[in-house]
Structures are given as structure tokens and as C-alpha cells.
Amino acid sequence: MSYFNENKFLGNVFCRLLLIIVMSFCLIACHSKPNVGNVNKQIGKSNVYTKEEIENAIDVIVKQFESTDFNNCTLTDLWYDEDAAIKQQTEWAKEYKVENVIVIFSNFKTGSLSSESPLTSHTTYNNYNWILVKKGNNWEIRSEERRV
């Protein structure tokens, strides 16, 4: 192989390797795991649920948020406010035909998201509602929605 052809070959190999590295980095960066490390959790007073029941509901939401549905998102706040939630809880209980429904509120931020995501990239979602139903001793997410 001549000197020119050898350098051309090495240049092509280097360019391909560099392209693979850059693409791999982009895939990792664009699909980073959800961030739940610094969530501000607030549990307001409740005449309906114990502190432990509310904490358990919040834990279910954190686990759901850690799922792939929320890649590249940061959960910032989770809270229970019975005064704000009581009307919704009553309505959801009737709709789902169950006794125990809890509404937990959240704020979170999104980063770069795929076009397939139902969420909007680079957006802060405030007062995002999580509706959970109690099955035995465990909470189960039934719905989530954005309320403005």
C-alpha cells in the first residue's frame, strides 16, 4: 500500500471511529435516566390518610417516575395538600368506584425528549396530578394529568 493510500485508509478508520463515539455519546445523553435524587417532598395535614399512607403513595410515584416514561426528566417536588385534593379525590373515587383515592401534586422539568414522548422538551410541568387508588395495603397509579 502506498503512503497516500495508507493515510487515506487510516483517516477513514479514524473518522468512522470518531463518528461512532459521538453517536454513542448522543444516544446516552439524549436518553439519560430520570433524576429523582433531590425531590422536595411535603406532606400536609390530613384527616383522611396517615403520614405513612401518604409517604407510600409518594414512593409509588417516585418509582413510576424512574421508569422509562420519564427519561431525561427531573422530578423537583411532590406534595400532598388535602384542601386542594379533597374535591378531586371524591370525584375520582366515584368514577373509579373505590373508597380510597389520593391525589398527589408534583413539579418536574423535562430535558431533550424524543418526538414520541407525550411531554414537551425543555418544559417545567407544575401542579402535575397523580391519582392513586388503594388496592389492599398498596397504592396503584390510575391516572396522571396536568392541571393548570
GUDREN-462782 format. One record per residue (C-alpha): residue number from 1; residue in one letter; x, y, z. Coordinates in Angstrom, 2 decimals, padded with zeros to 5 digits, always signed. Layout:
N
NUM,A,X,Y,Z .
...
//
This chain:
148
1,M,+000.00,+000.00,+000.00 .
2,S,+001.39,+003.41,-000.88 .
3,Y,+001.91,+006.13,+001.72 .
4,F,-001.04,+008.16,+000.34 .
5,N,-003.45,+005.20,+000.33 .
6,E,-002.34,+004.14,+003.82 .
7,N,-003.01,+007.63,+005.25 .
8,K,-006.34,+007.81,+003.46 .
9,F,-007.29,+004.41,+004.91 .
10,L,-006.24,+005.44,+008.44 .
11,G,-008.11,+008.73,+008.06 .
12,N,-011.30,+006.88,+007.09 .
13,V,-010.95,+004.49,+010.02 .
14,F,-010.34,+007.40,+012.41 .
15,C,-013.37,+009.32,+011.07 .
16,R,-015.62,+006.27,+011.41 .
17,L,-014.40,+005.61,+014.95 .
18,L,-014.93,+009.23,+015.91 .
19,L,-018.43,+009.15,+014.42 .
20,I,-019.29,+006.03,+016.43 .
21,I,-018.04,+007.65,+019.65 .
22,V,-020.01,+010.87,+019.02 .
23,M,-023.20,+008.96,+018.17 .
24,S,-022.85,+006.79,+021.27 .
25,F,-022.43,+009.86,+023.44 .
26,C,-025.51,+011.48,+021.88 .
27,L,-027.62,+008.38,+022.49 .
28,I,-026.54,+008.23,+026.12 .
29,A,-027.04,+011.96,+026.68 .
30,C,-030.43,+012.05,+024.97 .
31,H,-031.76,+009.09,+026.93 .
32,S,-030.47,+009.79,+030.39 .
33,K,-032.32,+008.29,+033.30 .
34,P,-034.89,+010.30,+035.22 .
35,N,-033.49,+012.36,+038.09 .
36,V,-035.26,+011.81,+041.41 .
37,G,-032.28,+012.45,+043.68 .
38,N,-033.29,+015.82,+045.14 .
39,V,-037.07,+015.70,+045.31 .
40,N,-038.63,+018.12,+047.77 .
41,K,-041.36,+016.06,+049.47 .
42,Q,-044.04,+017.77,+051.57 .
43,I,-046.81,+016.02,+053.41 .
44,G,-049.58,+018.30,+054.56 .
45,K,-052.04,+017.56,+057.33 .
46,S,-054.67,+015.00,+056.55 .
47,N,-057.91,+013.93,+058.19 .
48,V,-058.25,+011.09,+055.67 .
49,Y,-054.81,+009.42,+055.37 .
50,T,-051.96,+008.71,+057.75 .
51,K,-048.49,+010.12,+057.14 .
52,E,-047.33,+006.59,+056.27 .
53,E,-050.10,+006.14,+053.67 .
54,I,-049.17,+009.43,+052.02 .
55,E,-045.46,+008.55,+052.07 .
56,N,-046.25,+005.19,+050.47 .
57,A,-048.23,+006.92,+047.71 .
58,I,-045.32,+009.29,+047.09 .
59,D,-042.91,+006.33,+046.91 .
60,V,-045.08,+004.72,+044.20 .
61,I,-044.87,+007.94,+042.17 .
62,V,-041.10,+008.14,+042.54 .
63,K,-040.77,+004.55,+041.30 .
64,Q,-043.05,+005.30,+038.35 .
65,F,-041.10,+008.44,+037.54 .
66,E,-037.91,+006.39,+037.48 .
67,S,-039.40,+004.31,+034.68 .
68,T,-038.52,+004.89,+031.05 .
69,D,-041.57,+007.14,+030.57 .
70,F,-039.69,+009.99,+032.22 .
71,N,-036.20,+009.65,+030.74 .
72,N,-034.30,+012.93,+030.78 .
73,C,-036.72,+014.49,+033.28 .
74,T,-036.06,+015.86,+036.77 .
75,L,-038.66,+015.45,+039.49 .
76,T,-038.39,+018.53,+041.71 .
77,D,-041.40,+018.48,+044.06 .
78,L,-044.02,+016.08,+045.37 .
79,W,-046.65,+017.10,+047.87 .
80,Y,-050.00,+016.24,+049.38 .
81,D,-052.40,+019.11,+050.06 .
82,E,-055.69,+017.75,+051.33 .
83,D,-057.53,+021.05,+050.93 .
84,A,-056.58,+021.19,+047.25 .
85,A,-057.09,+017.46,+046.65 .
86,I,-060.27,+016.59,+048.55 .
87,K,-062.75,+017.54,+045.80 .
88,Q,-060.76,+015.67,+043.15 .
89,Q,-060.37,+012.65,+045.43 .
90,T,-064.14,+012.47,+045.90 .
91,E,-064.77,+012.77,+042.15 .
92,W,-062.14,+010.15,+041.27 .
93,A,-063.48,+007.76,+043.93 .
94,K,-066.93,+007.94,+042.32 .
95,E,-065.51,+007.50,+038.83 .
96,Y,-063.34,+004.52,+039.79 .
97,K,-065.98,+003.11,+042.17 .
98,V,-063.48,+002.78,+045.04 .
99,E,-063.21,+004.18,+048.56 .
100,N,-059.58,+005.24,+048.76 .
101,V,-058.22,+007.68,+046.19 .
102,I,-055.39,+010.10,+046.80 .
103,V,-054.19,+012.96,+044.62 .
104,I,-050.52,+013.86,+044.88 .
105,F,-049.19,+017.00,+043.22 .
106,S,-045.80,+017.38,+041.55 .
107,N,-043.50,+019.67,+039.63 .
108,F,-040.90,+018.38,+037.19 .
109,K,-038.68,+019.58,+034.37 .
110,T,-038.03,+017.92,+031.05 .
111,G,-034.82,+017.94,+029.05 .
112,S,-034.46,+016.89,+025.43 .
113,L,-037.12,+014.32,+024.65 .
114,S,-037.84,+012.11,+021.67 .
115,S,-040.60,+013.09,+019.28 .
116,E,-042.56,+010.07,+020.55 .
117,S,-042.82,+011.47,+024.08 .
118,P,-046.21,+012.88,+025.10 .
119,L,-044.31,+015.53,+027.08 .
120,T,-042.78,+018.71,+025.70 .
121,S,-039.00,+019.11,+025.70 .
122,H,-037.38,+021.74,+027.92 .
123,T,-040.58,+022.45,+029.84 .
124,T,-041.44,+022.79,+033.52 .
125,Y,-044.63,+020.99,+034.46 .
126,N,-046.28,+022.49,+037.54 .
127,N,-049.14,+021.01,+039.57 .
128,Y,-048.98,+017.73,+037.68 .
129,N,-051.56,+015.47,+039.37 .
130,W,-051.04,+011.81,+040.18 .
131,I,-054.23,+009.92,+041.00 .
132,L,-053.69,+006.76,+043.01 .
133,V,-056.15,+004.11,+044.16 .
134,K,-055.57,+001.92,+047.19 .
135,K,-055.65,-001.82,+046.49 .
136,G,-055.39,-003.66,+049.80 .
137,N,-052.43,-002.02,+051.52 .
138,N,-050.80,-000.75,+048.33 .
139,W,-051.28,+002.31,+046.18 .
140,E,-051.60,+001.97,+042.42 .
141,I,-051.39,+004.83,+039.93 .
142,R,-054.60,+005.08,+037.95 .
143,S,-054.06,+008.35,+036.15 .
144,E,-051.79,+011.33,+035.81 .
145,E,-052.69,+014.65,+034.36 .
146,R,-051.63,+018.21,+034.09 .
147,R,-053.85,+020.79,+035.70 .
148,V,-053.23,+024.45,+035.10 .
//
